[in-house]
């Protein structure tokens, strides 16, 4: 009887550990996604510095696609 309680406790700990690892994976995935979006923002910003007006509009259109339309851009044309 004692072995069953011990085994059950181990199983519960294993389940909690797996859930925790799953949550950590979600956090890591979101971190990588955020990092890639930040790199894309830097790429767009650097592109805007030397671009003419037509190129800027294309870069902004690409940015809207890359960021699913959720971003703000401040620059002078």
N, C-alpha and C positions, 0 to 999 in steps of 0.2 A: 504494500500500500504506500509506503514511504517513497519508493522508487517512482511510482506513478505521479505523485505530487511533485517530485523533483523534476521529472521529465516534462511535466506540464509547465512548470516554472521556466524551464529552459526554452520550451517552444514559445512561450509568451515573450521572453526576452528576444528570441530570434525574430519574431514577428515585429516587435517594436524596432529592432535594429534595421530590418529590411525597410520598414516605413520611413525611418529616419534617413536611410541611404537614398531612398526615392526622393525625399524632399531635398536632400543635398544635390542630387542630380538636377532637379528642377532649378535650383538656385544657380548651379554652374551653367546650365543651358541658358538661362536668362542673362547671366553675366557675359557669356560669349556673344549673345545676340546684341546686348548693349555695347560691347566693345566693338563689334563689327559696324554698328551704326555710328559710333563715335569716329571710327576711322573713315567711314564714308563721308561724314560731315567735314572732317579735315580735308579730305580729297576735294570735296566740292568748294570749300572755302579757298583753298589754294588755287583751284581752277578759276574761281571768280576774280582773283587778283589780276591775272594777266589776260582775261578774256575780253573780247569786244561785246557789244550789246547782244548780238545774235547768239554768240556762244554762251553768254550769261543766261539768256532765256532757255536755251537747251539744257544747260546745267541745272537750272531751277526745275525744269520739267522732269529731268532725271531724278532730282532730289525728291520731288513729290512722289514719284514712283517708288524710290528706295525707302522712303520713310512712311509709306502708306498715307501720304497727305498730312501727316501730323508733324509739322515743323514750322519754324519761322525763319525768314531770312531777311537780314537788314543790310542793305548795300545801296550805294549811290550809283545810278546809271550815268 
